[in-house]
Amino acid sequence: MTNSKLFIFAGALGFLLLALVSLYRLLFWFPITIGGEEVGQTTSLLAFVISLALSIMLFQGARQRGS
């Protein structure tokens, strides 16, 4: 595995982990408070969609880089 492919794969795993945490929060609601303000479920939905899309794009990029 080349160095750049390894970094792309690590980034894809990081975004996938963020997507899974966001999905967990959507399914089993638990409060998140930042600066005294509660973060809404809409924010978790957006984080899930965006991080999942980035993860898929990076996994595809790592696969294409390998061939």
CHARMM-style PDB file with segment names, atoms N, HN, CA, C and O in Angstrom:
ATOM      1  N   MET     1       0.847  -1.165   0.000  1.00  0.00      PROA
ATOM      2  CA  MET     1       0.000   0.000   0.000  1.00  0.00      PROA
ATOM      3  C   MET     1       0.898   1.236   0.000  1.00  0.00      PROA
ATOM      4  O   MET     1       1.783   1.366   0.846  1.00  0.00      PROA
ATOM      5  N   THR     2       0.669   2.133  -0.944  1.00  0.00      PROA
ATOM      6  HN  THR     2      -0.049   2.027  -1.632  1.00  0.00      PROA
ATOM      7  CA  THR     2       1.487   3.336  -0.990  1.00  0.00      PROA
ATOM      8  C   THR     2       1.093   4.290   0.131  1.00  0.00      PROA
ATOM      9  O   THR     2       0.028   4.165   0.735  1.00  0.00      PROA
ATOM     10  N   ASN     3       1.973   5.239   0.390  1.00  0.00      PROA
ATOM     11  HN  ASN     3       2.839   5.341  -0.100  1.00  0.00      PROA
ATOM     12  CA  ASN     3       1.750   6.175   1.481  1.00  0.00      PROA
ATOM     13  C   ASN     3       0.470   6.985   1.290  1.00  0.00      PROA
ATOM     14  O   ASN     3      -0.313   7.124   2.229  1.00  0.00      PROA
ATOM     15  N   SER     4       0.245   7.525   0.083  1.00  0.00      PROA
ATOM     16  HN  SER     4       0.881   7.412  -0.680  1.00  0.00      PROA
ATOM     17  CA  SER     4      -0.940   8.340  -0.156  1.00  0.00      PROA
ATOM     18  C   SER     4      -2.217   7.501  -0.075  1.00  0.00      PROA
ATOM     19  O   SER     4      -3.242   7.975   0.414  1.00  0.00      PROA
ATOM     20  N   LYS     5      -2.157   6.265  -0.552  1.00  0.00      PROA
ATOM     21  HN  LYS     5      -1.324   5.880  -0.949  1.00  0.00      PROA
ATOM     22  CA  LYS     5      -3.325   5.400  -0.469  1.00  0.00      PROA
ATOM     23  C   LYS     5      -3.664   5.095   0.991  1.00  0.00      PROA
ATOM     24  O   LYS     5      -4.838   5.005   1.353  1.00  0.00      PROA
ATOM     25  N   LEU     6      -2.650   4.939   1.816  1.00  0.00      PROA
ATOM     26  HN  LEU     6      -1.697   5.013   1.522  1.00  0.00      PROA
ATOM     27  CA  LEU     6      -2.857   4.685   3.234  1.00  0.00      PROA
ATOM     28  C   LEU     6      -3.525   5.880   3.909  1.00  0.00      PROA
ATOM     29  O   LEU     6      -4.426   5.702   4.728  1.00  0.00      PROA
ATOM     30  N   PHE     7      -3.092   7.094   3.572  1.00  0.00      PROA
ATOM     31  HN  PHE     7      -2.360   7.239   2.907  1.00  0.00      PROA
ATOM     32  CA  PHE     7      -3.702   8.295   4.145  1.00  0.00      PROA
ATOM     33  C   PHE     7      -5.150   8.457   3.687  1.00  0.00      PROA
ATOM     34  O   PHE     7      -6.011   8.839   4.479  1.00  0.00      PROA
ATOM     35  N   ILE     8      -5.419   8.172   2.428  1.00  0.00      PROA
ATOM     36  HN  ILE     8      -4.719   7.862   1.785  1.00  0.00      PROA
ATOM     37  CA  ILE     8      -6.788   8.252   1.917  1.00  0.00      PROA
ATOM     38  C   ILE     8      -7.678   7.235   2.634  1.00  0.00      PROA
ATOM     39  O   ILE     8      -8.807   7.547   3.011  1.00  0.00      PROA
ATOM     40  N   PHE     9      -7.160   6.016   2.819  1.00  0.00      PROA
ATOM     41  HN  PHE     9      -6.242   5.763   2.512  1.00  0.00      PROA
ATOM     42  CA  PHE     9      -7.912   4.975   3.507  1.00  0.00      PROA
ATOM     43  C   PHE     9      -8.177   5.361   4.964  1.00  0.00      PROA
ATOM     44  O   PHE     9      -9.271   5.125   5.476  1.00  0.00      PROA
ATOM     45  N   ALA    10      -7.188   5.951   5.632  1.00  0.00      PROA
ATOM     46  HN  ALA    10      -6.299   6.143   5.215  1.00  0.00      PROA
ATOM     47  CA  ALA    10      -7.365   6.384   7.026  1.00  0.00      PROA
ATOM     48  C   ALA    10      -8.415   7.499   7.123  1.00  0.00      PROA
ATOM     49  O   ALA    10      -9.220   7.513   8.055  1.00  0.00      PROA
ATOM     50  N   GLY    11      -8.407   8.416   6.178  1.00  0.00      PROA
ATOM     51  HN  GLY    11      -7.754   8.404   5.422  1.00  0.00      PROA
ATOM     52  CA  GLY    11      -9.423   9.465   6.150  1.00  0.00      PROA
ATOM     53  C   GLY    11     -10.810   8.910   5.929  1.00  0.00      PROA
ATOM     54  O   GLY    11     -11.775   9.355   6.551  1.00  0.00      PROA
ATOM     55  N   ALA    12     -10.908   7.925   5.031  1.00  0.00      PROA
ATOM     56  HN  ALA    12     -10.124   7.564   4.526  1.00  0.00      PROA
ATOM     57  CA  ALA    12     -12.201   7.296   4.773  1.00  0.00      PROA
ATOM     58  C   ALA    12     -12.717   6.584   6.017  1.00  0.00      PROA
ATOM     59  O   ALA    12     -13.910   6.641   6.317  1.00  0.00      PROA
ATOM     60  N   LEU    13     -11.828   5.915   6.740  1.00  0.00      PROA
ATOM     61  HN  LEU    13     -10.860   5.868   6.497  1.00  0.00      PROA
ATOM     62  CA  LEU    13     -12.243   5.258   7.986  1.00  0.00      PROA
ATOM     63  C   LEU    13     -12.681   6.273   9.040  1.00  0.00      PROA
ATOM     64  O   LEU    13     -13.634   6.030   9.780  1.00  0.00      PROA
ATOM     65  N   GLY    14     -11.991   7.400   9.107  1.00  0.00      PROA
ATOM     66  HN  GLY    14     -11.217   7.597   8.506  1.00  0.00      PROA
ATOM     67  CA  GLY    14     -12.371   8.451  10.052  1.00  0.00      PROA
ATOM     68  C   GLY    14     -13.757   9.002   9.760  1.00  0.00      PROA
ATOM     69  O   GLY    14     -14.567   9.172  10.672  1.00  0.00      PROA
ATOM     70  N   PHE    15     -14.032   9.281   8.487  1.00  0.00      PROA
ATOM     71  HN  PHE    15     -13.374   9.142   7.747  1.00  0.00      PROA
ATOM     72  CA  PHE    15     -15.361   9.773   8.122  1.00  0.00      PROA
ATOM     73  C   PHE    15     -16.433   8.707   8.339  1.00  0.00      PROA
ATOM     74  O   PHE    15     -17.559   9.029   8.720  1.00  0.00      PROA
ATOM     75  N   LEU    16     -16.092   7.445   8.101  1.00  0.00      PROA
ATOM     76  HN  LEU    16     -15.177   7.183   7.792  1.00  0.00      PROA
ATOM     77  CA  LEU    16     -17.044   6.369   8.353  1.00  0.00      PROA
ATOM     78  C   LEU    16     -17.361   6.270   9.842  1.00  0.00      PROA
ATOM     79  O   LEU    16     -18.516   6.063  10.213  1.00  0.00      PROA
ATOM     80  N   LEU    17     -16.363   6.414  10.687  1.00  0.00      PROA
ATOM     81  HN  LEU    17     -15.425   6.583  10.386  1.00  0.00      PROA
ATOM     82  CA  LEU    17     -16.586   6.392  12.125  1.00  0.00      PROA
ATOM     83  C   LEU    17     -17.490   7.547  12.556  1.00  0.00      PROA
ATOM     84  O   LEU    17     -18.386   7.358  13.378  1.00  0.00      PROA
ATOM     85  N   LEU    18     -17.258   8.740  12.005  1.00  0.00      PROA
ATOM     86  HN  LEU    18     -16.529   8.893  11.337  1.00  0.00      PROA
ATOM     87  CA  LEU    18     -18.111   9.883  12.309  1.00  0.00      PROA
ATOM     88  C   LEU    18     -19.544   9.634  11.849  1.00  0.00      PROA
ATOM     89  O   LEU    18     -20.489  10.002  12.548  1.00  0.00      PROA
ATOM     90  N   ALA    19     -19.714   9.019  10.691  1.00  0.00      PROA
ATOM     91  HN  ALA    19     -18.947   8.721  10.123  1.00  0.00      PROA
ATOM     92  CA  ALA    19     -21.054   8.702  10.191  1.00  0.00      PROA
ATOM     93  C   ALA    19     -21.751   7.707  11.114  1.00  0.00      PROA
ATOM     94  O   ALA    19     -22.948   7.835  11.372  1.00  0.00      PROA
ATOM     95  N   LEU    20     -21.016   6.720  11.610  1.00  0.00      PROA
ATOM     96  HN  LEU    20     -20.043   6.616  11.401  1.00  0.00      PROA
ATOM     97  CA  LEU    20     -21.626   5.735  12.507  1.00  0.00      PROA
ATOM     98  C   LEU    20     -22.016   6.352  13.845  1.00  0.00      PROA
ATOM     99  O   LEU    20     -23.059   6.007  14.401  1.00  0.00      PROA
ATOM    100  N   VAL    21     -21.203   7.251  14.364  1.00  0.00      PROA
ATOM    101  HN  VAL    21     -20.356   7.531  13.912  1.00  0.00      PROA
ATOM    102  CA  VAL    21     -21.550   7.941  15.617  1.00  0.00      PROA
ATOM    103  C   VAL    21     -22.781   8.819  15.406  1.00  0.00      PROA
ATOM    104  O   VAL    21     -23.656   8.874  16.269  1.00  0.00      PROA
ATOM    105  N   SER    22     -22.854   9.499  14.275  1.00  0.00      PROA
ATOM    106  HN  SER    22     -22.143   9.454  13.574  1.00  0.00      PROA
ATOM    107  CA  SER    22     -24.027  10.325  13.971  1.00  0.00      PROA
ATOM    108  C   SER    22     -25.278   9.473  13.826  1.00  0.00      PROA
ATOM    109  O   SER    22     -26.350   9.856  14.294  1.00  0.00      PROA
ATOM    110  N   LEU    23     -25.149   8.321  13.182  1.00  0.00      PROA
ATOM    111  HN  LEU    23     -24.278   8.009  12.801  1.00  0.00      PROA
ATOM    112  CA  LEU    23     -26.292   7.420  13.044  1.00  0.00      PROA
ATOM    113  C   LEU    23     -26.734   6.895  14.405  1.00  0.00      PROA
ATOM    114  O   LEU    23     -27.931   6.783  14.671  1.00  0.00      PROA
ATOM    115  N   TYR    24     -25.775   6.575  15.261  1.00  0.00      PROA
ATOM    116  HN  TYR    24     -24.803   6.666  15.045  1.00  0.00      PROA
ATOM    117  CA  TYR    24     -26.103   6.110  16.614  1.00  0.00      PROA
ATOM    118  C   TYR    24     -26.880   7.182  17.371  1.00  0.00      PROA
ATOM    119  O   TYR    24     -27.846   6.880  18.071  1.00  0.00      PROA
ATOM    120  N   ARG    25     -26.453   8.438  17.224  1.00  0.00      PROA
ATOM    121  HN  ARG    25     -25.669   8.684  16.655  1.00  0.00      PROA
ATOM    122  CA  ARG    25     -27.172   9.523  17.905  1.00  0.00      PROA
ATOM    123  C   ARG    25     -28.574   9.706  17.337  1.00  0.00      PROA
ATOM    124  O   ARG    25     -29.499  10.040  18.077  1.00  0.00      PROA
ATOM    125  N   LEU    26     -28.744   9.493  16.043  1.00  0.00      PROA
ATOM    126  HN  LEU    26     -27.993   9.221  15.442  1.00  0.00      PROA
ATOM    127  CA  LEU    26     -30.076   9.602  15.455  1.00  0.00      PROA
ATOM    128  C   LEU    26     -30.996   8.488  15.941  1.00  0.00      PROA
ATOM    129  O   LEU    26     -32.185   8.720  16.160  1.00  0.00      PROA
ATOM    130  N   LEU    27     -30.462   7.291  16.109  1.00  0.00      PROA
ATOM    131  HN  LEU    27     -29.497   7.103  15.931  1.00  0.00      PROA
ATOM    132  CA  LEU    27     -31.290   6.158  16.521  1.00  0.00      PROA
ATOM    133  C   LEU    27     -31.557   6.131  18.024  1.00  0.00      PROA
ATOM    134  O   LEU    27     -32.675   5.843  18.450  1.00  0.00      PROA
ATOM    135  N   PHE    28     -30.544   6.429  18.821  1.00  0.00      PROA
ATOM    136  HN  PHE    28     -29.635   6.663  18.475  1.00  0.00      PROA
ATOM    137  CA  PHE    28     -30.649   6.389  20.277  1.00  0.00      PROA
ATOM    138  C   PHE    28     -30.305   7.771  20.809  1.00  0.00      PROA
ATOM    139  O   PHE    28     -29.183   8.019  21.250  1.00  0.00      PROA
ATOM    140  N   TRP    29     -31.286   8.670  20.761  1.00  0.00      PROA
ATOM    141  HN  TRP    29     -32.198   8.469  20.403  1.00  0.00      PROA
ATOM    142  CA  TRP    29     -31.061  10.075  21.041  1.00  0.00      PROA
ATOM    143  C   TRP    29     -30.369  10.262  22.382  1.00  0.00      PROA
ATOM    144  O   TRP    29     -30.831   9.766  23.409  1.00  0.00      PROA
ATOM    145  N   PHE    30     -29.256  10.983  22.357  1.00  0.00      PROA
ATOM    146  HN  PHE    30     -28.881  11.386  21.522  1.00  0.00      PROA
ATOM    147  CA  PHE    30     -28.618  11.423  23.593  1.00  0.00      PROA
ATOM    148  C   PHE    30     -28.201  12.878  23.394  1.00  0.00      PROA
ATOM    149  O   PHE    30     -27.804  13.274  22.298  1.00  0.00      PROA
ATOM    150  N   PRO    31     -28.295  13.664  24.457  1.00  0.00      PROA
ATOM    151  CA  PRO    31     -28.050  15.106  24.310  1.00  0.00      PROA
ATOM    152  C   PRO    31     -26.567  15.438  24.155  1.00  0.00      PROA
ATOM    153  O   PRO    31     -25.701  14.821  24.776  1.00  0.00      PROA
ATOM    154  N   ILE    32     -26.306  16.428  23.310  1.00  0.00      PROA
ATOM    155  HN  ILE    32     -27.009  16.929  22.806  1.00  0.00      PROA
ATOM    156  CA  ILE    32     -24.972  17.002  23.157  1.00  0.00      PROA
ATOM    157  C   ILE    32     -25.126  18.501  23.368  1.00  0.00      PROA
ATOM    158  O   ILE    32     -25.931  19.157  22.707  1.00  0.00      PROA
ATOM    159  N   THR    33     -24.344  19.028  24.299  1.00  0.00      PROA
ATOM    160  HN  THR    33     -23.691  18.495  24.836  1.00  0.00      PROA
ATOM    161  CA  THR    33     -24.402  20.456  24.601  1.00  0.00      PROA
ATOM    162  C   THR    33     -23.037  21.078  24.334  1.00  0.00      PROA
ATOM    163  O   THR    33     -22.018  20.609  24.840  1.00  0.00      PROA
ATOM    164  N   ILE    34     -23.033  22.134  23.537  1.00  0.00      PROA
ATOM    165  HN  ILE    34     -23.861  22.515  23.126  1.00  0.00      PROA
ATOM    166  CA  ILE    34     -21.798  22.862  23.225  1.00  0.00      PROA
ATOM    167  C   ILE    34     -22.021  24.324  23.580  1.00  0.00      PROA
ATOM    168  O   ILE    34     -22.898  24.983  23.022  1.00  0.00      PROA
ATOM    169  N   GLY    35     -21.231  24.817  24.498  1.00  0.00      PROA
ATOM    170  HN  GLY    35     -20.519  24.282  24.951  1.00  0.00      PROA
ATOM    171  CA  GLY    35     -21.339  26.220  24.897  1.00  0.00      PROA
ATOM    172  C   GLY    35     -22.689  26.566  25.498  1.00  0.00      PROA
ATOM    173  O   GLY    35     -23.166  27.691  25.347  1.00  0.00      PROA
ATOM    174  N   GLY    36     -23.304  25.622  26.171  1.00  0.00      PROA
ATOM    175  HN  GLY    36     -22.916  24.708  26.294  1.00  0.00      PROA
ATOM    176  CA  GLY    36     -24.601  25.863  26.799  1.00  0.00      PROA
ATOM    177  C   GLY    36     -25.787  25.700  25.865  1.00  0.00      PROA
ATOM    178  O   GLY    36     -26.931  25.815  26.305  1.00  0.00      PROA
ATOM    179  N   GLU    37     -25.549  25.439  24.613  1.00  0.00      PROA
ATOM    180  HN  GLU    37     -24.620  25.345  24.255  1.00  0.00      PROA
ATOM    181  CA  GLU    37     -26.618  25.246  23.628  1.00  0.00      PROA
ATOM    182  C   GLU    37     -26.677  23.789  23.223  1.00  0.00      PROA
ATOM    183  O   GLU    37     -25.646  23.166  22.971  1.00  0.00      PROA
ATOM    184  N   GLU    38     -27.888  23.243  23.158  1.00  0.00      PROA
ATOM    185  HN  GLU    38     -28.726  23.750  23.362  1.00  0.00      PROA
ATOM    186  CA  GLU    38     -28.052  21.844  22.770  1.00  0.00      PROA
ATOM    187  C   GLU    38     -28.001  21.700  21.248  1.00  0.00      PROA
ATOM    188  O   GLU    38     -28.601  22.490  20.519  1.00  0.00      PROA
ATOM    189  N   VAL    39     -27.285  20.693  20.789  1.00  0.00      PROA
ATOM    190  HN  VAL    39     -26.797  20.052  21.382  1.00  0.00      PROA
ATOM    191  CA  VAL    39     -27.168  20.412  19.360  1.00  0.00      PROA
ATOM    192  C   VAL    39     -28.386  19.589  18.943  1.00  0.00      PROA
ATOM    193  O   VAL    39     -28.700  18.583  19.580  1.00  0.00      PROA
ATOM    194  N   GLY    40     -29.069  20.007  17.885  1.00  0.00      PROA
ATOM    195  HN  GLY    40     -28.814  20.824  17.368  1.00  0.00      PROA
ATOM    196  CA  GLY    40     -30.285  19.340  17.450  1.00  0.00      PROA
ATOM    197  C   GLY    40     -30.029  18.093  16.618  1.00  0.00      PROA
ATOM    198  O   GLY    40     -28.905  17.820  16.196  1.00  0.00      PROA
ATOM    199  N   GLN    41     -31.092  17.351  16.396  1.00  0.00      PROA
ATOM    200  HN  GLN    41     -32.005  17.572  16.738  1.00  0.00      PROA
ATOM    201  CA  GLN    41     -31.021  16.132  15.603  1.00  0.00      PROA
ATOM    202  C   GLN    41     -30.748  16.436  14.131  1.00  0.00      PROA
ATOM    203  O   GLN    41     -30.158  15.616  13.428  1.00  0.00      PROA
ATOM    204  N   THR    42     -31.172  17.603  13.665  1.00  0.00      PROA
ATOM    205  HN  THR    42     -31.651  18.269  14.236  1.00  0.00      PROA
ATOM    206  CA  THR    42     -30.923  17.980  12.275  1.00  0.00      PROA
ATOM    207  C   THR    42     -29.426  18.060  11.998  1.00  0.00      PROA
ATOM    208  O   THR    42     -28.964  17.682  10.921  1.00  0.00      PROA
ATOM    209  N   THR    43     -28.680  18.551  12.967  1.00  0.00      PROA
ATOM    210  HN  THR    43     -29.055  18.858  13.841  1.00  0.00      PROA
ATOM    211  CA  THR    43     -27.232  18.627  12.823  1.00  0.00      PROA
ATOM    212  C   THR    43     -26.631  17.238  12.696  1.00  0.00      PROA
ATOM    213  O   THR    43     -25.713  17.026  11.903  1.00  0.00      PROA
ATOM    214  N   SER    44     -27.144  16.292  13.473  1.00  0.00      PROA
ATOM    215  HN  SER    44     -27.890  16.464  14.116  1.00  0.00      PROA
ATOM    216  CA  SER    44     -26.647  14.916  13.383  1.00  0.00      PROA
ATOM    217  C   SER    44     -27.003  14.298  12.038  1.00  0.00      PROA
ATOM    218  O   SER    44     -26.210  13.544  11.474  1.00  0.00      PROA
ATOM    219  N   LEU    45     -28.184  14.609  11.520  1.00  0.00      PROA
ATOM    220  HN  LEU    45     -28.828  15.221  11.978  1.00  0.00      PROA
ATOM    221  CA  LEU    45     -28.578  14.094  10.208  1.00  0.00      PROA
ATOM    222  C   LEU    45     -27.653  14.641   9.124  1.00  0.00      PROA
ATOM    223  O   LEU    45     -27.199  13.893   8.259  1.00  0.00      PROA
ATOM    224  N   LEU    46     -27.374  15.929   9.169  1.00  0.00      PROA
ATOM    225  HN  LEU    46     -27.742  16.537   9.873  1.00  0.00      PROA
ATOM    226  CA  LEU    46     -26.461  16.527   8.188  1.00  0.00      PROA
ATOM    227  C   LEU    46     -25.059  15.949   8.324  1.00  0.00      PROA
ATOM    228  O   LEU    46     -24.408  15.661   7.319  1.00  0.00      PROA
ATOM    229  N   ALA    47     -24.590  15.778   9.548  1.00  0.00      PROA
ATOM    230  HN  ALA    47     -25.119  16.012  10.365  1.00  0.00      PROA
ATOM    231  CA  ALA    47     -23.266  15.195   9.765  1.00  0.00      PROA
ATOM    232  C   ALA    47     -23.209  13.778   9.227  1.00  0.00      PROA
ATOM    233  O   ALA    47     -22.199  13.379   8.648  1.00  0.00      PROA
ATOM    234  N   PHE    48     -24.289  12.999   9.408  1.00  0.00      PROA
ATOM    235  HN  PHE    48     -25.110  13.323   9.879  1.00  0.00      PROA
ATOM    236  CA  PHE    48     -24.337  11.631   8.906  1.00  0.00      PROA
ATOM    237  C   PHE    48     -24.253  11.602   7.384  1.00  0.00      PROA
ATOM    238  O   PHE    48     -23.447  10.864   6.817  1.00  0.00      PROA
ATOM    239  N   VAL    49     -25.075  12.396   6.730  1.00  0.00      PROA
ATOM    240  HN  VAL    49     -25.730  12.995   7.191  1.00  0.00      PROA
ATOM    241  CA  VAL    49     -25.129  12.393   5.265  1.00  0.00      PROA
ATOM    242  C   VAL    49     -23.798  12.861   4.664  1.00  0.00      PROA
ATOM    243  O   VAL    49     -23.277  12.238   3.739  1.00  0.00      PROA
ATOM    244  N   ILE    50     -23.260  13.943   5.186  1.00  0.00      PROA
ATOM    245  HN  ILE    50     -23.683  14.450   5.937  1.00  0.00      PROA
ATOM    246  CA  ILE    50     -22.028  14.503   4.626  1.00  0.00      PROA
ATOM    247  C   ILE    50     -20.838  13.579   4.875  1.00  0.00      PROA
ATOM    248  O   ILE    50     -20.050  13.324   3.965  1.00  0.00      PROA
ATOM    249  N   SER    51     -20.705  13.076   6.104  1.00  0.00      PROA
ATOM    250  HN  SER    51     -21.346  13.283   6.844  1.00  0.00      PROA
ATOM    251  CA  SER    51     -19.554  12.224   6.398  1.00  0.00      PROA
ATOM    252  C   SER    51     -19.649  10.880   5.682  1.00  0.00      PROA
ATOM    253  O   SER    51     -18.622  10.325   5.292  1.00  0.00      PROA
ATOM    254  N   LEU    52     -20.847  10.347   5.501  1.00  0.00      PROA
ATOM    255  HN  LEU    52     -21.682  10.798   5.818  1.00  0.00      PROA
ATOM    256  CA  LEU    52     -20.997   9.104   4.749  1.00  0.00      PROA
ATOM    257  C   LEU    52     -20.628   9.319   3.280  1.00  0.00      PROA
ATOM    258  O   LEU    52     -19.962   8.478   2.677  1.00  0.00      PROA
ATOM    259  N   ALA    53     -21.058  10.438   2.710  1.00  0.00      PROA
ATOM    260  HN  ALA    53     -21.599  11.121   3.200  1.00  0.00      PROA
ATOM    261  CA  ALA    53     -20.719  10.738   1.316  1.00  0.00      PROA
ATOM    262  C   ALA    53     -19.204  10.906   1.148  1.00  0.00      PROA
ATOM    263  O   ALA    53     -18.628  10.397   0.187  1.00  0.00      PROA
ATOM    264  N   LEU    54     -18.568  11.608   2.071  1.00  0.00      PROA
ATOM    265  HN  LEU    54     -19.036  12.021   2.852  1.00  0.00      PROA
ATOM    266  CA  LEU    54     -17.117  11.781   1.993  1.00  0.00      PROA
ATOM    267  C   LEU    54     -16.392  10.450   2.146  1.00  0.00      PROA
ATOM    268  O   LEU    54     -15.398  10.196   1.466  1.00  0.00      PROA
ATOM    269  N   SER    55     -16.886   9.609   3.033  1.00  0.00      PROA
ATOM    270  HN  SER    55     -17.693   9.815   3.586  1.00  0.00      PROA
ATOM    271  CA  SER    55     -16.270   8.299   3.239  1.00  0.00      PROA
ATOM    272  C   SER    55     -16.362   7.448   1.974  1.00  0.00      PROA
ATOM    273  O   SER    55     -15.383   6.814   1.579  1.00  0.00      PROA
ATOM    274  N   ILE    56     -17.517   7.432   1.347  1.00  0.00      PROA
ATOM    275  HN  ILE    56     -18.312   7.947   1.668  1.00  0.00      PROA
ATOM    276  CA  ILE    56     -17.696   6.655   0.121  1.00  0.00      PROA
ATOM    277  C   ILE    56     -16.774   7.184  -0.976  1.00  0.00      PROA
ATOM    278  O   ILE    56     -16.149   6.405  -1.697  1.00  0.00      PROA
ATOM    279  N   MET    57     -16.692   8.514  -1.100  1.00  0.00      PROA
ATOM    280  HN  MET    57     -17.200   9.146  -0.514  1.00  0.00      PROA
ATOM    281  CA  MET    57     -15.824   9.104  -2.115  1.00  0.00      PROA
ATOM    282  C   MET    57     -14.359   8.737  -1.878  1.00  0.00      PROA
ATOM    283  O   MET    57     -13.639   8.420  -2.825  1.00  0.00      PROA
ATOM    284  N   LEU    58     -13.917   8.778  -0.632  1.00  0.00      PROA
ATOM    285  HN  LEU    58     -14.501   9.036   0.137  1.00  0.00      PROA
ATOM    286  CA  LEU    58     -12.530   8.449  -0.331  1.00  0.00      PROA
ATOM    287  C   LEU    58     -12.238   6.968  -0.538  1.00  0.00      PROA
ATOM    288  O   LEU    58     -11.168   6.616  -1.036  1.00  0.00      PROA
ATOM    289  N   PHE    59     -13.172   6.092  -0.164  1.00  0.00      PROA
ATOM    290  HN  PHE    59     -14.041   6.378   0.240  1.00  0.00      PROA
ATOM    291  CA  PHE    59     -12.960   4.665  -0.413  1.00  0.00      PROA
ATOM    292  C   PHE    59     -12.853   4.385  -1.908  1.00  0.00      PROA
ATOM    293  O   PHE    59     -12.014   3.589  -2.330  1.00  0.00      PROA
ATOM    294  N   GLN    60     -13.695   5.033  -2.711  1.00  0.00      PROA
ATOM    295  HN  GLN    60     -14.376   5.680  -2.367  1.00  0.00      PROA
ATOM    296  CA  GLN    60     -13.618   4.850  -4.162  1.00  0.00      PROA
ATOM    297  C   GLN    60     -12.304   5.404  -4.704  1.00  0.00      PROA
ATOM    298  O   GLN    60     -11.699   4.808  -5.595  1.00  0.00      PROA
ATOM    299  N   GLY    61     -11.857   6.548  -4.168  1.00  0.00      PROA
ATOM    300  HN  GLY    61     -12.348   7.032  -3.444  1.00  0.00      PROA
ATOM    301  CA  GLY    61     -10.591   7.134  -4.600  1.00  0.00      PROA
ATOM    302  C   GLY    61      -9.413   6.237  -4.251  1.00  0.00      PROA
ATOM    303  O   GLY    61      -8.479   6.106  -5.042  1.00  0.00      PROA
ATOM    304  N   ALA    62      -9.445   5.622  -3.083  1.00  0.00      PROA
ATOM    305  HN  ALA    62     -10.203   5.729  -2.440  1.00  0.00      PROA
ATOM    306  CA  ALA    62      -8.368   4.720  -2.681  1.00  0.00      PROA
ATOM    307  C   ALA    62      -8.368   3.473  -3.570  1.00  0.00      PROA
ATOM    308  O   ALA    62      -7.306   2.951  -3.908  1.00  0.00      PROA
ATOM    309  N   ARG    63      -9.554   3.000  -3.946  1.00  0.00      PROA
ATOM    310  HN  ARG    63     -10.417   3.424  -3.671  1.00  0.00      PROA
ATOM    311  CA  ARG    63      -9.638   1.809  -4.800  1.00  0.00      PROA
ATOM    312  C   ARG    63      -9.112   2.121  -6.200  1.00  0.00      PROA
ATOM    313  O   ARG    63      -8.408   1.305  -6.795  1.00  0.00      PROA
ATOM    314  N   GLN    64      -9.451   3.297  -6.727  1.00  0.00      PROA
ATOM    315  HN  GLN    64     -10.023   3.960  -6.244  1.00  0.00      PROA
ATOM    316  CA  GLN    64      -8.993   3.682  -8.060  1.00  0.00      PROA
ATOM    317  C   GLN    64      -7.482   3.918  -8.066  1.00  0.00      PROA
ATOM    318  O   GLN    64      -6.807   3.638  -9.057  1.00  0.00      PROA
ATOM    319  N   ARG    65      -6.969   4.426  -6.970  1.00  0.00      PROA
ATOM    320  HN  ARG    65      -7.518   4.653  -6.166  1.00  0.00      PROA
ATOM    321  CA  ARG    65      -5.525   4.689  -6.879  1.00  0.00      PROA
ATOM    322  C   ARG    65      -4.729   3.391  -6.882  1.00  0.00      PROA
ATOM    323  O   ARG    65      -3.571   3.364  -7.299  1.00  0.00      PROA
ATOM    324  N   GLY    66      -5.356   2.321  -6.415  1.00  0.00      PROA
ATOM    325  HN  GLY    66      -6.297   2.343  -6.076  1.00  0.00      PROA
ATOM    326  CA  GLY    66      -4.674   1.042  -6.363  1.00  0.00      PROA
ATOM    327  C   GLY    66      -4.556   0.359  -7.704  1.00  0.00      PROA
ATOM    328  O   GLY    66      -3.697  -0.505  -7.879  1.00  0.00      PROA
ATOM    329  N   SER    67      -5.396   0.722  -8.655  1.00  0.00      PROA
ATOM    330  HN  SER    67      -6.094   1.424  -8.512  1.00  0.00      PROA
ATOM    331  CA  SER    67      -5.344   0.040  -9.959  1.00  0.00      PROA
ATOM    332  C   SER    67      -4.562   0.810 -10.983  1.00  0.00      PROA
ATOM    333  OT1 SER    67      -4.431   0.364 -12.123  1.00  0.00      PROA
TER     334      SER     67
END
